[in-house]
Each structure stands twice: as C-alpha cells, then as structure tokens.
C-alpha cells in the first residue's frame, strides 16, 4: 500500500530489543504525549491479546514490517534487519478490491509468505512480537458496481468487502486480532482515489460520473465493521493518515472513530538511523499522528508505518512501530 500510519504523541523510550518490547516514556514537550511511560506489557501466546483496564495504557513496542518482502536476520529467533532487536511482526495484504473485482490495473497483492512465517516463528516459539496481521485494500462507495447513492447500498458494499477479506484471510496464518481496512487514495488506476471521493461508471472504468459524500463513506465503513465483528473473532482497525481521513470523511461526526484501532503512516522518514523511540522519530523527525479522535494516549493507537510507505522510500522496505499492548 502507499501503506503508512501515525500516532499523536512523543515517547523517549527505546525501540524493541532482543529480549522483548521496550517501554516508552513520553517527552514533556509533546502536546499529546503517549501514556505515562515505564512498565512493559505482558504478551499472550494466543491469537488474541488480553484486555487492559480502561484509561490505563503505558506503551511498549516491537519493530516489524509490512506488505512486500523485507530481509530478516537470523534463523529463529529472527531479528529486524538494520534495526536490531527481535522481529516483532508482519502485516500483509489479505486482499485488494481491484483484484476481487477483476480489474486489469491496480490488482496487486502485497504479501510475503517468508516474512509471515518468520514473524509467526518468533511469536509462537519464542514469545516475541505479534506474529502475522492482515489488511484489506478497500474500495470506497464510488467503485461499487451496484452504486445507487444510498447509505444502505454503501453499507452493503462494505459488508461484501468484509466477507471477501475474511475469505482471503482464512488462507493466511493470522495471529493478530485486528483486521485493518486500508483506506487511502493511491493515485493509480483504475481509481486514483479508490472510489472514496469520486463515483465511477463501473468498478474498473476510471471514468468519473459523480461524487461520494462523507456520510456515504462512513456508511460503508460501518457496514464493513459490523459484518467483520458479527462474523469473526477480528476487531476492525484502520490504516490511513490524518490528511487522507479528513479528505474522505470530513471533520464532522462521520470522521469520528475514537474506539477503532489505528495504524498510521505520518510522519515518515527514509533515514533508518532515525528509527523511533516510542511514538517519535529520533532527532527532529516528528511524532506519529493519529486521526478521527484517536491520540497516542489511547489504547486504540496500535501501529505506525514510519518508513517505506507513502512514497518515503528506504533501501529495504516498509518498517513499522508496533504497540505491544493488549487489544481490548
């Protein structure tokens, strides 16, 4: 994916170390410091993580990767290339709306079986990281073949994509309990906005005939979320960034998702030496920025793609900061 994520707040703790996740202490200068620092969180060995007390969240982190293959060091336990420490997890594309709709363009599948296997070994055998997570590259209401401008149809389109995502994820060994909706506007065919702001004459045509409102975009989001939670053990999460989110959902009630797990990709850097400590890049690179009412203090801020996606490339691939804390 253009594939990236952000979380508001600055931490001064360490990145993931070989013995487990390192805790982060928020910087006093941050307007949205993430948590109160200090304690590392206990990890479970099953596919779902334990609940945490409401309002109590001291983040600790793993380094991980996503999407396209990235070299990983070692033979088990595996370590994160160039960054050191345990390889803390892999998040790959379970499916893609354009592929599902048989479009001739934009039908890629960003998946690495090797990285998934390496993350799973670290998780199941050595108790390190989150194992494998997945996301669905989502098409908005504007690429729905049955588009009619109603909230009911937008919701149904979201539910159909959730069903497709679950069917695709069933072929992967998924250990992470959040399935992410990848909501972005990639600027590529067949729909540069993935159907989130424009309506197309057909799913793969690339010909615009109308526009999508924030209310219809939210109806689709809700349809996906409701179907996913009713038909699986997964909880819904979102991969996006603050600017894209506002362009699609506005800044009103349709944009508010304070109780949805988030994976952001802003800010990013090509400099791997600036790998984050907590929710902030080393030096002056900035801190992760969440959206829709989620901040770094929230237990719903769970991942940050800090290098490799969103057009900010490095020589290796996509790197993520993963919160090791529990999923509610």
C-alpha positions in Angstrom: 0.0 0.0 0.0 1.0 3.6 0.0 0.7 2.0 3.2 1.6 4.0 6.3 0.3 5.2 9.7 0.8 7.7 12.5 0.0 8.4 16.2 -0.1 11.6 18.1 2.5 11.8 20.9 6.2 11.6 21.7 7.9 8.9 23.7 11.6 8.8 24.7 11.8 5.1 25.5 13.7 2.5 23.4 12.7 0.6 20.3 12.1 -3.2 20.6 15.0 -5.1 22.0 16.0 -8.7 21.6 14.6 -9.7 25.0 11.2 -8.1 24.4 9.4 -4.8 23.8 10.9 -1.7 25.4 8.7 0.8 27.2 8.4 4.4 26.2 8.4 7.5 28.4 6.6 10.5 26.8 8.6 13.7 26.2 7.5 16.6 28.3 7.4 18.9 25.2 4.8 16.8 23.4 1.3 18.2 23.2 -0.1 14.7 23.1 2.4 12.5 25.0 1.7 8.8 24.7 1.0 7.3 28.0 2.7 7.7 31.3 5.8 5.6 30.5 7.5 2.8 32.4 6.1 -0.7 32.6 6.4 -3.2 29.8 3.2 -5.0 29.0 2.7 -8.8 29.2 2.2 -10.6 25.9 -0.1 -13.6 25.5 0.8 -16.6 23.2 -2.6 -17.0 21.6 -4.1 -15.2 18.7 -5.9 -12.6 20.8 -4.4 -10.3 23.5 -5.7 -9.8 27.0 -8.0 -6.9 27.9 -6.5 -3.8 29.7 -8.1 -1.6 32.2 -9.9 1.4 30.7 -7.9 4.5 30.7 -4.7 2.7 31.5 -2.1 2.4 28.7 1.7 2.5 29.0 3.0 1.7 25.5 5.8 -0.7 24.8 6.9 -1.6 21.2 8.2 -4.0 18.6 9.8 -3.2 15.3 8.0 -5.0 12.4 7.5 -4.8 8.6 4.5 -4.9 6.3 3.4 -5.7 2.7 6.3 -6.5 0.3 9.1 -8.9 1.3 11.9 -7.5 3.6 15.1 -9.4 4.5 15.1 -10.6 8.1 18.2 -11.7 10.0 18.8 -15.0 11.8 17.3 -18.5 11.7 15.0 -18.3 14.7 14.6 -16.3 16.7 14.7 -13.7 13.9 15.9 -10.2 14.3 14.9 -7.0 12.5 17.3 -6.1 9.7 19.4 -2.9 10.2 17.4 -2.0 13.3 18.3 -4.9 15.6 16.1 -6.5 18.2 13.5 -9.2 17.8 11.5 -9.2 14.6 8.2 -8.1 16.1 5.6 -8.8 13.5 4.4 -8.8 9.9 1.3 -7.2 8.4 0.3 -8.2 4.9 -2.4 -7.6 2.3 -5.1 -10.3 2.6 -6.9 -8.9 -0.4 -7.4 -6.0 -2.8 -10.8 -4.6 -4.0 -9.4 -4.2 -7.6 -8.2 -7.8 -7.7 -11.5 -9.0 -6.2 -13.4 -7.1 -8.9 -11.1 -8.5 -11.7 -9.7 -5.1 -12.7 -6.8 -5.2 -15.2 -4.9 -2.5 -13.3 -4.3 -1.9 -9.6 -4.8 -5.6 -8.8 -1.5 -6.2 -6.9 -1.2 -8.3 -3.7 1.4 -7.0 -1.3 2.2 -10.2 0.6 5.3 -12.1 1.9 4.9 -15.7 2.9 8.5 -15.7 4.2 8.0 -12.7 6.5 4.8 -14.1 7.7 6.4 -17.4 8.6 9.4 -15.6 10.3 7.0 -13.4 12.4 4.9 -16.5 13.3 8.0 -18.4 14.5 9.1 -15.6 16.7 5.6 -15.3 18.1 4.6 -18.9 18.7 8.0 -20.4 19.5 9.9 -17.6 21.2 7.0 -15.4 22.6 8.2 -12.3 20.7 6.1 -9.9 18.8 2.6 -10.2 17.4 3.0 -12.8 14.6 1.1 -12.1 11.4 -1.6 -9.4 10.9 -3.6 -8.6 7.7 -5.3 -5.7 6.0 -7.8 -5.4 3.2 -7.1 -2.8 0.5 -10.5 -1.2 0.4 -12.6 0.3 -2.4 -14.9 3.2 -1.5 -18.6 3.6 -2.4 -17.6 5.0 -5.8 -16.3 1.7 -7.2 -19.4 -0.3 -6.0 -20.9 -2.0 -9.1 -24.3 -1.5 -7.6 -23.9 2.2 -6.6 -27.2 4.0 -6.2 -26.3 6.8 -3.9 -27.9 5.3 -0.8 -26.4 4.7 2.6 -28.0 1.2 2.6 -26.1 0.2 -0.6 -22.9 1.8 0.7 -23.2 -0.3 3.9 -23.9 -3.5 1.9 -20.8 -2.8 -0.2 -18.8 -2.5 3.0 -20.2 -5.8 4.3 -19.4 -7.6 1.0 -15.8 -6.4 1.2 -15.6 -7.6 4.8 -16.8 -11.1 3.7 -14.2 -11.1 1.0 -11.5 -10.0 3.4 -12.4 -12.8 5.8 -12.4 -15.4 3.0 -8.9 -14.2 1.9 -7.6 -14.0 5.5 -8.6 -17.6 6.0 -5.8 -18.7 3.7 -3.2 -16.9 5.9 -2.0 -17.9 9.4 -3.2 -14.8 11.2 -2.4 -14.4 14.9 -3.1 -10.6 15.3 -6.7 -10.0 16.3 -7.2 -6.7 14.4 -8.0 -6.7 10.7 -7.2 -3.4 9.1 -9.2 -1.5 6.5 -6.6 0.1 4.2 -8.3 3.4 3.4 -6.1 5.5 1.1 -6.1 7.4 -2.2 -3.1 5.9 -4.0 -3.2 7.9 -7.2 -3.2 4.9 -9.5 -5.6 3.2 -11.9 -8.3 2.1 -12.0 -9.5 4.6 -9.4 -6.9 7.2 -8.2 -8.9 7.8 -5.0 -10.0 4.1 -4.7 -13.6 5.3 -5.0 -13.6 7.3 -1.8 -14.4 10.7 -3.2 -15.5 10.1 -6.8 -18.1 7.7 -8.3 -17.1 5.7 -11.4 -19.2 4.4 -14.2 -18.0 0.9 -13.2 -15.6 -0.5 -10.7 -12.7 -0.7 -13.2 -13.6 2.0 -15.7 -11.7 5.0 -14.3 -14.5 7.3 -15.7 -15.9 9.6 -13.1 -19.7 10.3 -13.0 -20.3 11.7 -9.6 -19.0 12.3 -6.1 -19.1 10.5 -2.7 -20.2 12.3 0.5 -18.6 11.7 3.9 -21.9 10.2 5.1 -21.8 7.6 2.4 -18.1 6.8 3.1 -19.0 6.3 6.8 -21.9 4.1 5.9 -19.5 1.8 4.0 -17.0 1.9 6.9 -19.8 0.9 9.3 -21.0 -1.9 7.1 -17.5 -3.4 7.0 -17.0 -3.0 10.7 -20.4 -4.5 11.6 -20.0 -7.5 9.4 -16.5 -8.2 10.5 -17.3 -8.2 14.2 -20.5 -10.2 13.7 -18.9 -12.9 11.6 -15.4 -13.3 13.1 -13.1 -13.0 16.1 -11.4 -10.0 14.5 -11.8 -6.4 15.6 -11.7 -3.7 12.9 -8.8 -1.3 12.5 -7.9 1.4 10.0 -4.8 2.1 8.1 -4.8 5.8 6.9 -3.4 9.2 7.8 -4.9 12.4 9.1 -5.0 14.3 5.8 -6.5 11.4 3.8 -9.0 10.7 6.5 -10.3 14.3 6.5 -10.4 14.4 2.7 -12.8 11.4 2.7 -14.7 11.6 6.0 -14.5 15.4 6.6 -14.1 16.7 10.2 -17.6 16.2 11.5 -19.4 13.2 13.1 -18.7 10.9 10.1 -14.9 11.2 10.8 -15.1 10.2 14.5 -13.7 6.8 15.3 -12.3 7.1 18.8 -12.8 3.4 19.6 -11.3 1.9 16.4 -7.8 0.6 16.3 -5.5 2.7 14.1 -2.3 2.2 12.0 -0.9 5.4 10.6 1.8 6.4 8.2 2.7 10.0 9.1 5.3 11.3 9.5 7.7 9.1 7.6 11.4 9.1 7.0 13.9 7.4 4.7 16.5 7.6 7.4 16.6 4.2 9.2 19.0 5.7 11.8 16.1 7.8 12.9 14.1 4.7 13.9 11.5 5.7 16.5 11.7 5.6 20.3 8.1 5.2 21.4 5.9 7.3 19.1 8.6 9.7 17.9 11.4 9.5 15.5 14.9 10.1 16.8 16.1 13.7 16.3 13.6 16.2 14.8 11.7 13.8 12.6 8.4 14.3 14.4 5.9 12.1 16.2 3.2 9.8 14.9 -0.2 11.5 14.3 -3.4 9.6 14.6 -6.8 10.7 13.3 -10.6 10.5 13.9 -10.3 11.3 17.6 -7.6 8.7 18.5 -4.4 10.0 20.1 -1.1 8.4 21.2 -2.5 8.2 24.7 -5.3 5.9 23.6 -5.1 2.2 23.6 -6.5 2.3 20.1 -3.3 3.7 18.6 -1.5 0.4 17.7 0.9 0.8 14.7 2.9 3.4 12.9 4.5 2.8 9.4 7.4 5.2 9.9 9.5 4.3 6.8 9.0 2.8 3.4 5.4 3.6 2.6 3.5 6.7 1.4 6.2 7.5 -1.1 9.0 7.9 1.5 11.3 5.0 0.5 14.4 3.5 2.0 16.7 0.8 0.5 15.0 -2.1 2.3 11.2 -1.8 2.6 8.3 -0.9 4.9 9.1 -0.6 8.7 6.5 -0.3 11.4 6.4 0.6 15.1 4.0 -1.9 16.8 2.5 -1.3 20.2 2.9 -4.5 22.2 0.0 -3.7 24.5 -3.3 -5.6 24.8 -6.2 -5.4 22.4 -9.4 -4.8 24.3 
